[in-house]
Amino acid sequence: GVAKDVQGNPIVGATVEYMSLETGRKYNLKTNNKGEFFSLGVAPGKYKVTLSKDGKVIYFFNNVPVGLDEDANTLNFDMAKEQSKAAQQTGMSAEQAKKQQEEAAKAQKENLNIKALNEKLATSRQAMQAANYDQAVQAMTEATQMDPNKDLLWFTLGDALTGQAKKTQATDRAAAKPIYEQAVAAYQKAIAIKPTADYYNNLGQAQTQAGQVDEAIKSYNQAATLDPTRAAMFYFNLGAVLTNTGKVDDAIEAFKKSIAADPNRADSYYWLGVNMIGKATLKGDKMVAPEGTADAFNKYLELQPNGQFAQPAKDMLASIGASVETTFGKKKATKSK
């Protein structure tokens, strides 16, 4: 027999299972590139014949007789014909049946497209885990060409390009910049479809590396607006960008916002202190830091006494003549006289 879909195309690589209704014995046949299937070894009897592909049943016939006459054993799966029969049984007109067939064909095509896109996503993610960013970029470029209207595809392409740029940057900083710019474009396309905090955060990172600092600042602020529950992280990332570009006053404000969003984020206190000490002045041979500088470093030490910045924080305190407060934020008990 032959298996064809609702559009009349051959169903290739499908399984046709003959199951004897008398003995339960099963015969599995495969359709070729023309949708054809055949076997000379099926014993006479009555069978349930099921057409399936990728583990999903497409259609089945019950009480199918198989005899010794080979010509009489022909069985075709014509999905357009079967859908038309089903439509007539429910009282639908020919036009309604045709529309139903078209919708089913469209859904089938969409399902196949989704499957292919998921395979591209899986390939890209595996490649990125193995630091094979060229393969990841290629897979996601193909995916966005297949369907340019899915935000996740553009976002993942942006991540793949960012990884590729970082790897390139290790040996050629100039060559990395245009790749970062491509990542920016990919993230922007994702945001145009569906703006999310994560998309803006990663966009900000790529914009920073591409030298688009003012745009990066806007992106981090937008990320914090879209997801206030993670604002501490987004403002911290913003503060890092501002610190690296020498925008001290703006960096101080960003780290203060990060602390306001999460008072237990230790690193925000440390970098707040670093930026504040950058505004210190000399009076004679003594360094005078803005009010709150020592508090920032001591709060970091309270939260992370053995953290990666513990020693630098102590060194900073020593440089401004401040002591390490082991009971920061608590009033010391006074002795009664």
Beta strands, then each sheet from edge to edge (+ up, - down):
strand 1: 3-4
strand 2: 15-20
strand 3: 26-30
strand 4: 45-53
strand 5: 56-66
strand 6: 77-78
strand 7: 281-283
strand 8: 286-288
sheet 1: 1+ 6+
sheet 2: 3+ 2- 4+ 5-
sheet 3: 7+ 8-
end
